[in-house]
Amino acid sequence: MTTLHSGVVLTPEERLARRRLIVHDALSLLTLFLITAVIFALTWLLHRSFEDHREELGRRWKTRGEQALAAGHPQSAIEALRSALAYVPDRGTEIELATALADAGKTTEAMAYFSTLWDSAPGDGTINVQLARLAARQGNEATAVLHYQEALDGTWQGNGYDRRREVRLELANYLLSRGKSDQARTQLLIAAGNAPDDPAIKIQIAGMMEKAGDLDGALGIYRTLSTRHGAPVAALSGAGRTSFELGMYRAAADYLSRTLAQADAETLPEAERDADRGMFATADRIQLLFPAYDLPARLRAERILSLRNTAHARLAACSAAPATAAALGDLVDRWNQLPARLTVSGLEQDPDLEQTIFQLVCDTETVTASACGQPSGDDALILRIAKNPGAVEQP
Amino acid sequence: MSAERPMSVTTAPSETMAAAAAPSVAEAVAAIPNATSTIERIAPSRGERLFLVLSIFIGVISGLLVVAFRIAIEWIRILLLGSAPHPGQDRLLVVPAVMGLVVAAMVLWFFPAARGSGVNQTKAALYVYDGYISIRTVIGKFLTAALAIGSGHSLGPEDPSLQIGAGVASIVARNLRLSRRRMRMFAPIGAAAGLAAAFNAPISAILFVIEEVIGSWSAGVLGSLVLAASSSVVVARAFWGSEPMFRIPSITMKDWRELLAYAVLGIFGGLLAPLFSAALGFLRPRLRALPRWTLILQPAVAGLMVGAIGYFGFPEVMGAGYGAIDQAMHGEFVWQLLLGLVFLKLAATILSFSSGTPGGMFAPTLFIGAMLGGAVGAFEKHFFPGLTGTVGAYALVGMGVLFAGFLRVPLTSVFMVLEVSGNYSIILPVILANTIAFLLSRSLQPVGIFEIFTRQDGLDLPSMEEQREEAVLHVEDALQPVSVPVVRGAYTIQTTSEVLTETHASACLVEFLDGTWYVLSDAELTGLAATLTPETPLQRALPAERAPQLFPDMPLDSALHYFPRWPLLPVANRAARGTIEGTLTLEDVLTRYRGTTSG
């Protein structure tokens, strides 16, 4: 460290002293270096030991927190996860803590926590979906949808494929709850397109499609599942239900009879089974009433005549009220234009008349339903047929 | 060389300072180099080079010791208070009280210099003891502060880290034969290294040492400060990682009016800081004035009271409290709880510190500031939901606010917030709120907390705050128009003599072609005339020496040491070489100083 070229003329004694000083400084610095190395080694050992201990504590508290969270004790989970974070700061634990805060109803705190996490990882799927849930809880629809979308586009640890589908279904559910059926249907269509070959998932999607009003889409999924060997009873029930809602009573009766005949029909909820039974009875009765084209001509004529009698009686009852007489004027005129006497054999010979009468029957039930209120008995069934006569016999 | 030791070593007025001087005079003398002048002759640049190399060593060793110190605190906390202290645990009451007793015994009987925070002790080492801090003080500070903080006393590890760093520097430096000036400067360098490692914030540490310990910017020291602080932070980060202490979301100021919300926080901070100072200033001397036998009980009683706060529901106030600060940053507390924590921590810290328990005030200050910021932010956001800043952002600004208002280090407070958060987006609110807090606090409590402690300890260390604001006189303040004749270098001795005779002046200014000046007195001219011919031009007659270059912006005291040689001094213009703006005489300077003193 001593300057060798100081520019000062030194005496021999001074040169010797300078040499000694150089040696002294070099030895001092070497000693200092060795002391530093020893302190470093000691500190490193201390640190490593301490870190091991911290990690152990962190793991222990994290496990406790996760168990509490899974057991539905968010408050205990918060305390345990906070302790875990104090020892091992880790994004996963932070997310769990924020989730526990949210589960404990501490929405503001959870929102702030997740916002902090989001700031450092805006593309994290888990954080975004949690923020979406919190925004949904706070009634902030735009933010919720935005975060759901960011979660769908974001990164996921583990099986991102499944997590994205779950988020998409959650988003669809949320949209449904907000009355945004169109947007929900879009999400469900994508989910259905990407869904794995898992009946449970497909049934879930189809069920949501029903809620979103996409009965055709739901029926398509149920049908596909129903064609399988050992079709799930939920799929058969769903197919029956959606067929029924679409006015496809032949198909509904078929699916519902299969549902009720299934050995595992007992697995369906009682209310659902009762509903299935009711729908089956209705669909069965409609099939007995409906003048299908593939029926023998005589039977078809008999059914049309029977329908004519029922509808005419309904019209007469409805026209009796003075307030509705005027509204039914056109209908009465059309009835008056029919031949005064109709026979089964006559109708059998005149398919056009059959069709005219069937159309008039349908129109009568529709108009009287709006003028005199919802009918009951066979009138109600004819009204169902009238809504979409072409669908009744669809397989 | 024993004469170089200040006599005050053995007559230090306070207990603290007496403790700092605890080693014997013989030990102190042995630590001082005894051939400084010889060394400077045979190796003139050795000191400067060693200074820089040692700064790195000091930084590394300080960093290692601070890491070990933090580990010791944490480990003691886990061992004594458990891995997750929560209200209702008996140990929260017992541990701080018992450890208070142990720490008090250690301080009283083994490490008397370990008492207090460490900042003033470091200043005393710089200004009183030639940078001397004994190895016993370092060990004592390490052990007692670790035990106290680890057992839950409401104190922080930063100030002790600062003193440990300063102690390391002192120990390292005195084993090499360095000049007393350099020896003295090692204490603040080590202090910066210790603080930098404790905060993981090198810039703040450097600024704090400059603002509070050294008091001025000096290029020579600045290089060593930077080297030491950087080295210690590198070491600390090698162990702890480079993550900033706290993380908060970025702040986007959508509306400048939002700054008003932060200004309100600055006002609250400016009001709270003097309260904190006043309470400490009131309680500390009263506890110290109690009979000596009570000194051993005071930390125990303080520990019991702090433990009671934890036992009955608020364990967050125990220890340094960084975990709770992090929770506040994440908005985990409602504003009522945050406000409660402000006052509970305030009480806990006042008790812990006033009882003489070793430990620092930085962490408690940050804690109280963060809770105050969080409370004000949450309250404001509750009533003005349009505010975009998160509670975390307010908590972060709050930390800086109290730091500026309480510790009176405005520049450090701004950089500290930036460094501990790694978030630059918050700078505007921080500057605004800190400035308001600093100015308000200073107007309400003119004397800063370190100054209060210094006075209570019977010391007279320089107040850096006062120094910063001291009006320094410059040459221009005493400058007078040229009233003596001006002659050129080409003038002969005879011509010059005639000019002086005509003007009855006692001296004249001689101007040379190269723009330099000489001040020629009547007596000197007479001497020249006696030895040289009258036709001799001045430029040949006068020696090569020229009058010193003074400029109007130079400190006035810089002119003083020229007067024994020169009867008056020309003051030159920096923009036009050779042009003088006036002259300065000793009488002018003294008159100006007298005017300042009387004024």
Interface residues (C-beta under 8 A of the other chain):
Chain A: M1 T2 T3 S6 V8 L10 E14 R15 A17 R18 L21 H24 D25 S28 L29 L32 F33 I35 T36 I39 F40 L42 T43 W44 L46 H47 F50 H53 R54 L57 R60 W61 E79 A80 R82 S83 A86 Y87 P89 L101 K106 T108 E109 M111 A112 Y113 S115 T116 W118 D119 S120
Chain B: T38 I39 R41 I42 A43 P44 S45 R46 R49 L50 V53 L54 F57 V60 I61 L64 L65 V67 A68 I71 E74 W75 I78 S83 A84 H86 V172 N175 L176 R177 F239 E243 R247 I248 P249 S250 G323 Q327 M329 H330 G331 E332 F333 T390 V391 G392
